[in-house]
Amino acid sequence: MTDPHRIDVPLAQASRLLNHGPTVLVSAAHGGQRNLMAAAWAMPLDFEPPKVAVVIDKATFTRRLIDASGRFALQLPCAAQADLCFSVGSSSGAALAEAGTDKFERLALRTFAGRHGEAPLVAGCVAWLECRVIAWPAVQAAHDLFLAEVLGAQADGRVFVNGRWQFDAAPPALRTLHHLGGGQFVLPGDGLRGQLLPGLAAG
């Protein structure tokens, strides 16, 4: 599926997709099975190569798929997908998998194939990051924390312009979601540009 609004993001700018702390959808696939979950604890970690950190609870079906495949995708849902985000974050994919189906099929989600793994990418989001796990078994086991290298990044060019989020100029439905708990989300507000104070040199 081709979306005229989807643009490639240079890997040097991939960290900017997560800098503002949005809720993410985590997708993974392995052995003919796939799953989608929501996560609030995800962040950029490094610039070159770009890396991310995300917490994936060991009890989740997504975790099982990530452990087996070593890959996952992060996507940034927008305001128009609040119900989707809450729904996939509040339900388990394990029982569906045992019944021979999954959340994608049950919710009739439109997806497209990534370029760096099997994890399906959810259409309608405003950014996508395809990731390869950096193995650190002790940290994963003790803290459910996964570090990963970003292999590819894309964004919706209506809201991510010239390497920056432009929420002020975008329809509210395209703003990212920020989870407060209990299914309550907020959207990013108006932008404000900081200026260098006198007495300091830019570095």
CORBEL-V870955 format. One record per backbone hydrogen bond with DSSP energy under -0.5 kcal/mol. CO is the residue of the C=O (numbers start at 1). NH is the residue of the N-H. E is the energy in kcal/mol with one decimal. If there is no record, write none. Layout:
BEGIN
co = <CO;CO>
nh = <NH;NH>
e = <E;E>
END
This chain:
BEGIN
co = <3;5;7;10;11;13;14;15;15;18;24;25;25;26;27;28;30;33;35;37;39;40;41;43;46;49;50;51;51;52;53;54;54;57;60;61;62;63;64;65;66;70;72;73;74;75;75;76;76;77;78;79;81;82;83;84;85;86;87;93;94;95;96;97;102;103;104;105;110;112;121;122;126;127;128;129;130;130;131;132;133;134;136;136;137;138;139;139;140;144;144;146;147;148;149;149;152;153;154;155;155;156;156;159;159;161;164;166;166;167;171;172;173;175;176;177;178;181;184;184;186;192;197>
nh = <6;157;155;13;14;16;17;18;19;21;39;27;75;37;73;35;33;30;28;26;24;42;55;53;51;48;150;45;46;148;43;56;146;60;64;65;66;67;68;69;70;133;131;27;129;25;77;126;127;177;81;82;85;86;87;88;89;90;90;97;98;99;101;100;106;107;109;108;123;121;112;125;156;76;154;74;151;152;72;149;135;147;139;140;141;142;143;145;144;56;146;54;134;52;132;151;130;9;128;7;157;159;160;161;166;164;161;169;170;170;174;175;80;79;188;23;186;184;180;181;178;194;200>
e = <-1.5;-4.1;-2.4;-2.4;-1.2;-1.3;-1.4;-1.1;-1.0;-2.2;-2.7;-0.5;-2.3;-2.1;-2.2;-2.2;-2.1;-2.6;-1.7;-3.4;-2.9;-1.0;-2.0;-2.5;-1.2;-0.5;-2.7;-3.1;-1.2;-2.2;-2.4;-0.6;-2.8;-1.8;-1.1;-1.8;-2.5;-2.9;-1.7;-2.3;-3.1;-2.7;-3.0;-2.3;-3.3;-3.0;-0.8;-2.9;-0.6;-1.1;-2.7;-1.6;-2.8;-2.5;-2.5;-2.7;-1.4;-0.7;-0.8;-2.4;-2.0;-1.3;-2.7;-1.5;-2.7;-2.3;-2.5;-1.0;-2.7;-2.2;-2.2;-1.1;-2.3;-2.4;-2.4;-2.8;-3.2;-1.2;-1.8;-2.7;-0.8;-0.5;-0.7;-2.3;-2.6;-2.3;-2.7;-1.0;-1.4;-2.6;-0.5;-2.2;-3.2;-2.5;-2.5;-0.6;-2.7;-2.8;-2.6;-3.4;-0.7;-1.9;-2.2;-0.6;-3.4;-1.3;-2.6;-0.6;-0.5;-1.0;-2.4;-1.8;-1.8;-2.0;-0.6;-3.2;-2.2;-1.6;-3.5;-0.8;-1.7;-0.5;-1.3>
END
